Amino acid sequence: MELSSICVYCGSAPGAQPSFAAAARRTGALIAAAGIRLVYGGGAVGLMGEVANGALDAGGEVIGVMPRRLFRREVAHGGLSQLIDVDSMHARKQTMFELADAFVALPGGLGTFEELFETATWGQLGLHAKPMATLDVEGYFAPLHAMLAGAAAHGFLKADSLQLIVNVQEPEDLLEVLGRYRPPSAERFVGLEAAET
């Protein structure tokens, strides 16, 4: 799969370890070096700022998407290729989704989890077949993937849904993993449209 644009979900905080910021900056730089456009939430602080700066310093194109009411709470990045001003958080997520061919979650809080899970849910429903990955800096996402495996073991998640989000250990492996992603079989979605009407 050829990628022209990757959306990165991540925290507006730097995290407790310097390795979080370093991984975010490296991720941005690698995306830019591959000639891929970075799409993210538009912030200048925390991991959001690091991933954007990593891409910009490497000469990449970076598009931020931020709701107007967050401009005071989240400091908007002033050096982006483009900052898209939207009306709501829903519009922010939809816009980032539409602009991206793939999604990467770096460490973050509730907003990052919510963005990742909404995109994964859309994939589970067969609404898209775009690749998704988590970058497991300092083992950050290992408990999340263990929880998902537990949900499958308890019968609340189909086993092939565990393939929707790939857990990657190093920034250098992200592009290869995303490029060879194959979504779960679409056969299980047959009849979904009829069931919803």
Disulfide bonds with the S-S distance in Angstrom:
none
